[in-house]
Amino acid sequence: MSKLTINSTLRMNSGYEIPMLGYGVYVVTKAFEAGYRHVDSAAVYRNEEPSAAAIKRSSIPRSQIFFTSKVPPRGLSYARAAAQIEASLKLTGLEYIDLMLLHAPYGGRESRKGAWKALVEAQEAGKVRSIGVSNYGVQHLDEMELYIKELEKERGGEGKGGKIDVGQWEIHPWLPRRDIVEWCEKRGVVVQAYCPIVRGRRMDDPVLQPLVKKHGKTGAQILIRWSLQKGFVPLPKSVTPSRIVENADVYDFELDAEDMKALEINAYEPCAWDPTVAGLEE
Ligand SMILES: NC(=O)c1ccc[n+]([C@@H]2O[C@H](COP(=O)([O-])OP(=O)(O)OC[C@H]3O[C@@H](n4cnc5c(N)ncnc54)[C@H](OP(=O)(O)O)[C@@H]3O)[C@@H](O)[C@H]2O)c1
């Protein structure tokens, strides 16, 4: 684990690499200066364009930057997902998007299947390099596997249904989502963790405080390090320059087995929305 660096990557099913430490947009130029190379945006947050502008302004080669966007959560369909990919490419002026996710599983079976097909086609066309889902529960993921098999048949064979490269969920010690994580690990799906620092709301937590004292690091740094050591891709967000730097300064210490055990909390305490609990018809 001590080999983790700010340049650490994971390999996705698509064969491409994803930088492990992601950055949830806004002050992207500052984040690039601090060493981040992975930006998580979404059409619905209207932050694709400023992210892309920062990418273009920087002197970092495009190939070293990892840019994510997402198909909006409402009104999912084949046509809307296909149109969103075109719109994101146009708005950002980028030649390709590194990762396109379906933002949430709402809309019912046919919507999800259609939107997935649009991602698969865009990946084949090189418009997006890797594809995946966000906020899907195990029931949605199991359903996706069926879609993938159906699509394979419809589209003429093995691999034609696509593969899930990445899944994105709210994950931190108070929402470990063990069922989803296990599902992904079995299939080589990279897990991204949003709200990795619980929106700054747990910094005084009695579980966190002893680790803060032991390592001389901040609560945010302990939580980001936990996420990285779990093998996740944490996406901490800050608009505060000093915190952007702080959140990337996590490569000079290691949580030991006892520390990791202390953070194994059997809780379900989301700080954001939780579409994973939605029924298949919602
Ligand atoms: N797929 C989805 O549905 C979904 C949902 C939510 C989020 N996301 C993604 O995940 C990213 C992060 O999520 P998030 O912003 O909700 O939660 P977060 O990263 O856990 O927390 C961000 C909050 O913590 C504060 N903060 C940042 N660094 C800190 C530090 N070192 N010490 C104390 N407080 C600190 C920030 O304040 P300041 O900014 O004022 O510094 C901000 O209020 C988003 O930007 C987005 O890209 C995805």
The ligand as an ORCA input file, in Angstrom:
! r2SCAN-3c Opt
* xyz 0 1
  N     -22.747     10.615     -8.996
  C     -23.397     11.348     -8.113
  O     -24.615     11.228     -7.958
  C     -22.650     12.334     -7.255
  C     -23.288     12.924     -6.147
  C     -22.569     13.826     -5.360
  C     -21.232     14.096     -5.661
  N     -20.651     13.537     -6.770
  C     -19.241     13.850     -7.137
  O     -18.388     13.721     -6.015
  C     -17.721     14.957     -5.747
  C     -17.537     15.124     -4.262
  O     -18.761     15.055     -3.549
  P     -19.261     16.178     -2.530
  O     -18.731     17.500     -2.899
  O     -20.717     16.023     -2.433
  O     -18.643     15.684     -1.117
  P     -17.168     15.688     -0.461
  O     -16.099     15.746     -1.480
  O     -17.159     14.561      0.549
  O     -17.182     17.020      0.427
  C     -17.082     18.311     -0.100
  C     -17.296     19.285      1.056
  O     -16.274     19.103      2.041
  C     -15.563     20.318      2.211
  N     -14.127     19.990      2.294
  C     -13.319     19.690      1.242
  N     -12.082     19.408      1.692
  C     -12.115     19.544      3.048
  C     -11.124     19.395      4.058
  N      -9.896     19.044      3.742
  N     -11.505     19.612      5.342
  C     -12.784     19.943      5.649
  N     -13.756     20.094      4.729
  C     -13.423     19.887      3.429
  C     -15.853     21.164      1.005
  O     -15.832     22.539      1.349
  P     -15.154     23.679      0.401
  O     -15.471     23.311     -1.012
  O     -15.818     24.909      0.884
  O     -13.680     23.643      0.677
  C     -17.265     20.735      0.641
  O     -18.226     21.415      1.451
  C     -18.611     16.009     -6.401
  O     -17.922     17.177     -6.710
  C     -19.091     15.262     -7.645
  O     -18.081     15.316     -8.658
  C     -21.327     12.650     -7.543
*
